[in-house]
Amino acid sequence: MAAKTDKKREQLRWVEDLQSYPAVFVPVPEGGFEVVFPNLPGLKAYGVKLETAEIAAREMLTADLLERLFQGDEAPRPSNPKNLIPDEDEPAGTRLLMVDPDVAALRKRLGLVKADKGKALKSFGLYGR
């Protein structure tokens, strides 16, 4: 029982230590934005509007970090956005925004949230679907 409690504490500490990650929102010719994360090679998101791209980026970031936790990996340290240098060939309208992982969804997915009034928590997907 103590090992399970220690694991939960470790997971909670891991989740609580997560920081915002810089994300580059690049307009695409077909419309919308592709999102790439300088600290997470290969992780991409897309949205037809900036707002939907931001939502997709947050979901992808959260899912990637959850997978890293399950694999026993550390979360990569986010770069300071002031230290990131834009590429010369970036299209007009490219933006660098900070994206927060969905800590509440991570806590819920990991079972780190207590049930309300003694009721058992339902089995939720990462985003409560």
C-alpha positions as CSV (number, residue, x, y, z in Angstrom):
1,M,0.0,0.0,0.0
2,A,2.9,2.4,0.8
3,A,4.4,1.8,-2.6
4,K,1.1,2.8,-4.3
5,T,0.9,5.9,-2.2
6,D,4.5,6.8,-3.0
7,K,3.8,6.3,-6.8
8,K,0.8,8.6,-6.6
9,R,2.9,11.3,-4.8
10,E,5.6,11.0,-7.4
11,Q,3.1,11.3,-10.2
12,L,1.4,14.3,-8.5
13,R,4.8,16.0,-8.0
14,W,5.7,15.3,-11.7
15,V,2.4,16.8,-12.9
16,E,2.6,19.8,-10.6
17,D,6.2,20.6,-11.8
18,L,5.1,20.9,-15.5
19,Q,5.6,24.2,-17.1
20,S,4.4,26.0,-20.2
21,Y,6.0,25.0,-23.5
22,P,6.8,27.3,-26.4
23,A,4.9,26.4,-29.6
24,V,5.3,27.8,-33.1
25,F,2.1,28.4,-34.9
26,V,2.8,28.4,-38.6
27,P,0.1,29.5,-41.1
28,V,-0.4,26.9,-43.8
29,P,-1.4,27.7,-47.4
30,E,-4.5,25.5,-47.2
31,G,-5.7,27.6,-44.3
32,G,-5.3,27.2,-40.6
33,F,-2.2,26.7,-38.5
34,E,0.3,23.9,-38.0
35,V,1.8,23.9,-34.5
36,V,5.2,22.5,-33.7
37,F,7.0,22.3,-30.4
38,P,10.7,23.2,-30.4
39,N,11.3,21.0,-27.3
40,L,9.3,18.1,-28.5
41,P,10.5,17.0,-31.9
42,G,7.8,15.3,-34.0
43,L,4.9,16.6,-31.9
44,K,2.5,18.6,-34.1
45,A,-1.0,19.9,-34.0
46,Y,-3.3,21.6,-36.4
47,G,-6.3,23.9,-36.3
48,V,-8.4,25.7,-38.9
49,K,-8.3,28.9,-36.8
50,L,-5.7,30.1,-34.3
51,E,-8.1,29.3,-31.4
52,T,-8.7,25.7,-32.5
53,A,-4.9,25.3,-33.2
54,E,-4.3,26.4,-29.6
55,I,-6.8,23.9,-28.2
56,A,-5.3,21.1,-30.4
57,A,-1.8,22.1,-29.3
58,R,-2.8,21.9,-25.6
59,E,-4.4,18.5,-26.1
60,M,-1.4,17.1,-28.0
61,L,1.1,18.5,-25.4
62,T,-0.9,17.0,-22.6
63,A,-1.2,13.6,-24.3
64,D,2.5,13.6,-25.1
65,L,3.5,14.4,-21.5
66,L,1.1,11.7,-20.2
67,E,2.8,9.1,-22.4
68,R,6.2,10.2,-21.2
69,L,5.0,9.8,-17.6
70,F,3.7,6.3,-18.4
71,Q,7.0,5.4,-20.1
72,G,8.9,6.6,-17.0
73,D,10.6,9.5,-18.9
74,E,11.2,13.0,-17.6
75,A,9.4,15.9,-19.2
76,P,11.8,17.8,-21.3
77,R,12.7,21.2,-20.0
78,P,10.9,24.0,-22.0
79,S,13.1,26.5,-23.7
80,N,13.0,30.2,-22.7
81,P,11.0,31.8,-25.5
82,K,13.4,34.7,-25.5
83,N,16.2,32.4,-26.5
84,L,14.3,31.0,-29.6
85,I,15.4,32.5,-32.9
86,P,12.9,32.6,-35.7
87,D,13.8,30.9,-39.0
88,E,14.4,33.3,-41.9
89,D,12.0,31.4,-44.1
90,E,9.0,31.3,-41.7
91,P,5.8,32.6,-43.4
92,A,4.2,35.8,-42.5
93,G,1.8,35.4,-39.6
94,T,4.0,32.8,-37.7
95,R,3.6,33.2,-34.0
96,L,5.4,31.9,-30.9
97,L,2.9,31.2,-28.1
98,M,3.3,29.5,-24.8
99,V,1.1,26.4,-24.3
100,D,0.1,25.1,-20.9
101,P,-0.4,21.4,-20.4
102,D,-3.9,20.5,-19.1
103,V,-2.8,19.7,-15.5
104,A,-6.4,19.2,-14.3
105,A,-6.9,16.5,-17.1
106,L,-3.6,14.9,-16.1
107,R,-4.6,14.7,-12.5
108,K,-8.0,13.3,-13.4
109,R,-6.5,10.7,-15.8
110,L,-4.0,9.6,-13.2
111,G,-6.6,9.2,-10.5
112,L,-5.0,12.0,-8.4
113,V,-8.4,13.7,-7.8
114,K,-10.6,12.7,-4.9
115,A,-14.2,11.7,-5.7
116,D,-16.9,14.2,-4.6
117,K,-18.9,13.2,-1.6
118,G,-17.7,9.7,-1.5
119,K,-18.8,8.8,-5.0
120,A,-16.5,6.7,-7.1
121,L,-14.9,8.5,-10.1
122,K,-16.0,7.4,-13.5
123,S,-13.3,6.1,-15.9
124,F,-12.4,9.2,-17.9
125,G,-10.4,9.5,-21.1
126,L,-7.7,12.1,-21.1
127,Y,-10.1,14.9,-22.0
128,G,-13.2,13.7,-20.1
129,R,-14.9,12.1,-23.1
